[in-house]
Amino acid sequence: AQRVTQPEKLLSVFKGAPVELKCNYSYSGSPELFWYVQYSRQRLQLLLRHISRESIKGFTADLNKGETSFHLKKPFAQEEDSAMYYCALSGPNTGNQFYFGTGTSLTVIP
Amino acid sequence: EAGVAQSPRYKIIEKRQSVAFWCNPISGHATLYWYQQILGQGPKLLIQFQNNGVVDDSQLPKDRFSAERLKGVDSTLKIQPAKLEDSAVYLCASSFHSSGGALDTQYFGPGTRLTVL
């Protein structure tokens, strides 16, 4: 069965410190993976998707099929990065339905 | 462009009552999604429309939930009768492509927060 696991509900880092938000998945085949973000009082929005291999707001994520992980990383955290982050999975095996993790609340301490 | 609109933003009802939510997707978007997000959890897909047809409603509790998308534009989600465990934020999203997939982007509305007493 398809599943997305985000082991950390809460994560706090100091401004300027590196940050890594963990995401592990369960999927038979080649998944499509995404990170969504929700800033305070804003809508849930796409941050990045693995197929684009892009860097958005300094964040990157690498798909590791061996470890079935898609961790989100940023070398230097900023206060404006404080938000709720959701890892999501989709793909042909899910009928292109999205499965979201439970989310990680990131707080960047000034 | 205008974003996905939802109403109402908040609703409080008693158990066994009925409630309806409305969603207006971004103009031209073929696919519309309804998600349920219970406190402390990620969004869970309830139903997905492609134009005015249902693509996936496997996780919709059909004994009490119903949804329609007339004319392939606006959509309504109804709960009748509501239970305490239906308390959640109901999110509507839309995307341009009809086939979904890795390059499609879902745009979310602000959500409707439902409290069932």
Interface residues (C-beta under 8 A of the other chain):
Chain A: V4 K9 E32 R43 L44 Q45 L46 R49 H50 I51 S52 Y86 A88 S90 G91 G95 N96 Q97 F98 Y99 F100 G101 T102 G103
Chain B: G3 V4 Y33 G40 Q41 G42 P43 K44 L45 Q48 V55 D56 L91 A93 S99 G100 G101 A102 L103 T105 Q106 Y107 F108 G109 P110 G111
